[in-house]
Amino acid sequence: MNEQTKNNDVDLEASAEASLSAVQETMDRFLEVADVKSVYGQPVEHGDTIVIPAAEVLCGMAFGAGYGYGKSNDPEEQNQGSGGGGGGGGRTFSRPVAVIIASPEGVRIDPVIDITKLGLAGLTALGFMLSVLARMSKHSSD
């Protein structure tokens, strides 16, 4: 084994360890966000009534890595090459979904209605219906 190959192997091992460390750190941070404290807020007392906010927490992530090794086909050249790389990313998102209300009359759950989300869903449905009607009218006129 020549010196170049040894150096490449050491670089590859160091790169792999750094990548695994970064992935582990990212996973730890995502799991911290998905803790029950993120889902249920601090209870608020008002007289005999206790109000507990609730949220949904969404988490998504992806990562990838690659490594390549090449050697020249020309017997006069002693060039060898290798390379590697990786990357990743992710996002967490939370939004309120309900309020739990505990009072002497009982416990009830009131949903939190997101007007913006409903408006966007309505506009999307309207756009879809208009595009279907346009296609239908185009085919009927042919």
C-alpha positions as CSV (number, residue, x, y, z in Angstrom):
1,M,0.0,0.0,0.0
2,N,1.5,3.3,-1.0
3,E,1.5,6.5,1.0
4,Q,-1.2,8.2,-1.2
5,T,-3.6,5.3,-0.5
6,K,-2.9,5.5,3.2
7,N,-3.6,9.2,3.2
8,N,-6.9,8.7,1.3
9,D,-8.0,6.0,3.7
10,V,-7.3,8.3,6.7
11,D,-9.1,11.2,5.0
12,L,-12.1,8.9,4.3
13,E,-12.3,7.7,7.9
14,A,-12.1,11.2,9.3
15,S,-14.7,12.4,6.8
16,A,-17.0,9.5,7.7
17,E,-16.6,10.2,11.5
18,A,-17.4,13.9,11.0
19,S,-20.5,13.0,8.9
20,L,-21.8,10.5,11.5
21,S,-21.2,13.1,14.2
22,A,-23.1,15.7,12.3
23,V,-26.0,13.3,11.6
24,Q,-26.1,12.3,15.3
25,E,-26.2,16.0,16.4
26,T,-29.0,16.8,14.0
27,M,-31.0,13.8,15.2
28,D,-30.6,14.9,18.8
29,R,-31.8,18.4,18.0
30,F,-34.8,17.1,16.1
31,L,-35.7,14.8,19.0
32,E,-35.5,17.7,21.4
33,V,-38.0,19.6,19.4
34,A,-40.4,16.7,19.3
35,D,-40.5,16.6,23.1
36,V,-43.9,16.6,24.9
37,K,-43.1,20.1,26.1
38,S,-43.3,21.2,22.5
39,V,-46.7,19.6,22.0
40,Y,-48.4,20.8,25.2
41,G,-47.9,24.3,26.5
42,Q,-47.8,25.4,30.1
43,P,-51.2,25.1,31.7
44,V,-52.9,28.4,32.5
45,E,-55.2,28.6,35.5
46,H,-58.1,31.1,35.6
47,G,-60.3,30.6,38.7
48,D,-61.5,27.0,38.6
49,T,-60.6,26.5,34.9
50,I,-57.3,25.2,33.5
51,V,-56.4,25.9,29.9
52,I,-53.7,23.8,28.2
53,P,-52.6,24.7,24.6
54,A,-51.8,21.8,22.3
55,A,-49.8,21.9,19.1
56,E,-48.6,19.5,16.4
57,V,-44.9,19.2,15.7
58,L,-43.8,18.2,12.2
59,C,-40.2,17.2,11.5
60,G,-38.5,16.4,8.2
61,M,-34.9,15.7,7.3
62,A,-32.8,14.2,4.6
63,F,-29.1,13.6,4.1
64,G,-26.9,11.9,1.7
65,A,-23.2,11.1,1.0
66,G,-21.1,9.8,-1.8
67,Y,-17.6,8.8,-2.5
68,G,-15.8,8.2,-5.8
69,Y,-12.4,6.7,-6.7
70,G,-10.8,6.9,-10.1
71,K,-7.6,5.8,-11.9
72,S,-6.2,6.8,-15.2
73,N,-6.4,4.3,-18.0
74,D,-3.1,5.5,-19.5
75,P,-0.3,3.2,-18.3
76,E,2.2,6.0,-18.4
77,E,0.2,8.1,-15.9
78,Q,0.2,7.3,-12.3
79,N,-2.7,9.7,-11.5
80,Q,-5.3,8.4,-9.1
81,G,-8.1,10.4,-7.8
82,S,-10.8,10.2,-5.2
83,G,-13.4,12.4,-3.7
84,G,-16.3,12.4,-1.4
85,G,-19.0,14.6,-0.1
86,G,-22.2,14.7,1.8
87,G,-24.9,17.0,3.0
88,G,-28.2,17.2,4.7
89,G,-30.8,19.4,6.0
90,G,-34.1,19.5,7.8
91,R,-36.8,21.5,9.3
92,T,-39.2,21.4,12.2
93,F,-42.5,23.2,12.3
94,S,-45.1,23.5,14.9
95,R,-48.6,25.0,14.9
96,P,-51.4,25.2,17.4
97,V,-54.2,22.7,16.9
98,A,-56.3,22.8,20.0
99,V,-57.0,24.1,23.5
100,I,-57.8,21.7,26.3
101,I,-60.2,23.3,28.8
102,A,-60.7,21.6,32.2
103,S,-63.4,23.2,34.4
104,P,-65.8,22.0,37.0
105,E,-68.3,21.3,34.2
106,G,-65.9,18.8,32.6
107,V,-63.1,18.7,30.1
108,R,-63.5,19.8,26.5
109,I,-61.2,20.2,23.6
110,D,-61.7,23.2,21.3
111,P,-59.9,23.1,18.0
112,V,-57.8,26.1,16.8
113,I,-59.0,27.0,13.3
114,D,-56.4,28.4,11.0
115,I,-58.2,30.8,8.7
116,T,-55.2,31.2,6.4
117,K,-54.9,27.5,5.9
118,L,-58.6,27.2,5.1
119,G,-58.4,30.1,2.7
120,L,-55.4,28.6,0.9
121,A,-57.2,25.2,0.7
122,G,-60.3,26.9,-0.8
123,L,-58.3,28.8,-3.4
124,T,-56.5,25.6,-4.3
125,A,-59.8,23.7,-4.7
126,L,-61.2,26.6,-6.8
127,G,-58.2,26.6,-9.1
128,F,-58.4,22.8,-9.5
129,M,-62.1,23.0,-10.4
130,L,-61.5,25.8,-12.9
131,S,-58.7,23.9,-14.6
132,V,-61.0,20.8,-14.8
133,L,-63.8,22.9,-16.3
134,A,-61.5,24.5,-18.8
135,R,-60.3,21.0,-19.9
136,M,-63.8,19.7,-20.2
137,S,-65.0,22.7,-22.2
138,K,-61.9,22.4,-24.5
139,H,-62.6,18.7,-25.2
140,S,-66.4,19.3,-25.8
141,S,-65.6,21.9,-28.4
142,D,-63.3,19.6,-30.3
